[in-house]
């Protein structure tokens, strides 16, 4: 019986081997990386929105406060420009002689700093979902704490 089991095991082992040198190689399929998004700042007036956006209820409205006027979940078409319009209340930005700045980050890419609250548009979006994050940066270089109001993230979609 032991001899029979040894013969079966040897037969299985030999049958799993191949004379083809490539029988155990991994197939590699090249998948192109997604298109790199290069956003361009376009300066033009941003239309005035009807109602001001809601301010986070945890925020103290007497302290420095960032108000981002982009609707969460908004959909744009490829080729559209996305308006970046915000206000800073109870604080002065560097362009106005203050010590505050606004930092914006698109899709966890490199951050950009703004010293004025002039609205602008971003063009060059690739199709898909994107995040736009604005943060009010205090004199110490860190986001200024005021409830959950001074770090604002909006998701947008860009489609055909």
C-alpha positions in Angstrom: 0.0 0.0 0.0 2.8 2.4 0.8 4.4 1.6 -2.5 1.1 2.4 -4.3 0.8 5.8 -2.5 4.4 6.7 -3.3 3.8 5.8 -7.0 0.7 8.0 -7.1 2.4 10.9 -5.4 5.4 10.6 -7.8 3.0 10.5 -10.8 1.2 13.6 -9.6 4.4 15.4 -9.0 5.8 14.6 -12.4 2.5 15.4 -14.2 2.5 18.9 -12.7 5.9 19.7 -14.2 6.1 20.9 -17.7 8.8 20.9 -20.4 7.7 24.4 -21.4 10.0 27.0 -19.8 7.3 29.6 -19.7 4.6 27.5 -18.1 5.0 29.1 -14.6 5.7 32.7 -15.6 3.4 35.5 -14.6 1.6 37.3 -17.5 2.0 41.1 -17.4 -0.6 43.3 -18.8 0.2 47.0 -19.4 -2.5 49.3 -18.2 -2.1 53.0 -19.1 -2.1 55.4 -16.2 -5.1 57.8 -15.9 -4.8 61.1 -17.7 -2.8 63.6 -15.6 -5.0 66.5 -14.6 -3.4 69.9 -15.1 -5.6 72.7 -13.7 -5.3 76.2 -15.0 -6.5 79.3 -13.0 -8.9 81.5 -15.0 -9.6 85.0 -13.7 -13.1 86.2 -14.4 -16.1 87.2 -12.3 -17.9 84.5 -10.4 -21.7 84.8 -10.6 -23.4 85.7 -7.3 -25.2 82.8 -5.8 -28.8 83.2 -4.5 -28.5 82.1 -0.8 -25.2 82.1 1.1 -24.1 78.6 2.1 -24.9 77.3 5.5 -22.2 77.8 8.1 -21.3 74.8 10.3 -23.4 75.0 13.5 -20.4 74.1 15.6 -18.6 77.3 14.5 -18.4 80.5 16.6 -19.6 83.2 14.1 -17.6 85.9 16.1 -14.2 84.2 15.4 -12.4 83.9 12.1 -14.5 81.8 9.7 -14.1 80.4 6.2 -17.3 80.2 4.0 -16.9 78.2 0.8 -19.6 78.8 -1.8 -19.2 75.7 -3.9 -22.2 73.3 -3.7 -21.3 69.8 -2.6 -21.9 67.1 -5.1 -22.2 69.5 -8.1 -21.8 68.1 -11.5 -19.8 69.8 -14.3 -19.1 68.8 -17.9 -15.6 68.1 -19.3 -14.3 71.5 -20.5 -16.3 73.5 -17.8 -14.5 75.8 -15.4 -15.2 75.3 -11.7 -15.7 78.4 -9.7 -13.7 78.7 -6.5 -15.5 81.4 -4.5 -15.1 81.9 -0.7 -15.3 84.5 2.0 -13.3 85.0 5.2 -15.2 86.6 8.0 -13.7 88.2 11.2 -10.1 87.9 9.9 -7.9 89.7 7.4 -5.9 87.8 4.7 -2.3 88.8 4.0 -3.2 90.8 0.9 -5.3 93.1 3.1 -2.7 93.5 5.8 -3.6 90.5 7.9 -1.9 87.3 9.0 -4.3 84.7 7.6 -4.1 82.7 4.4 -6.4 80.2 2.6 -4.9 76.9 1.4 -6.6 74.9 -1.3 -6.0 71.3 -2.3 -7.5 69.5 -5.3 -7.6 65.7 -5.1 -4.9 65.4 -2.5 -2.4 67.0 -5.0 0.0 69.8 -4.1 -1.4 72.6 -1.9 -1.7 76.2 -3.1 -1.9 79.2 -0.9 -4.1 82.3 -1.4 -3.5 85.6 0.2 -6.8 87.3 -1.0 -10.4 86.2 -1.3 -10.7 87.1 -5.0 -12.8 84.4 -6.7 -11.3 82.4 -9.6 -12.1 79.5 -11.8 -10.2 76.3 -12.4 -10.1 74.7 -15.9 -8.7 71.5 -17.2 -10.6 68.9 -15.2 -10.4 65.2 -16.2 -13.6 63.1 -16.1 -14.5 61.5 -12.7 -15.1 62.5 -9.1 -12.9 65.2 -7.5 -12.4 66.8 -4.1 -11.8 70.5 -3.5 -10.6 71.4 0.0 -10.2 74.9 1.4 -8.6 75.6 4.8 -8.3 78.9 6.7 -4.7 79.0 7.8 -3.9 81.0 11.0 -0.8 83.1 11.8 0.9 80.0 13.2 0.7 78.2 9.8 -1.9 75.7 10.9 -5.6 75.5 10.1 -7.5 77.9 12.4 -9.8 75.9 14.7 -13.4 77.1 14.8 -15.7 74.1 15.1 -15.7 72.2 11.9 -16.0 75.3 9.7 -12.5 76.2 8.6 -11.6 73.0 6.8 -14.2 72.6 4.1 -14.2 69.8 1.5 -16.5 69.6 -1.5 -16.9 66.7 -3.9 -17.7 67.4 -7.5 -18.2 65.2 -10.6 -16.9 65.9 -14.1 -18.6 64.0 -16.8 -18.9 64.0 -20.6 
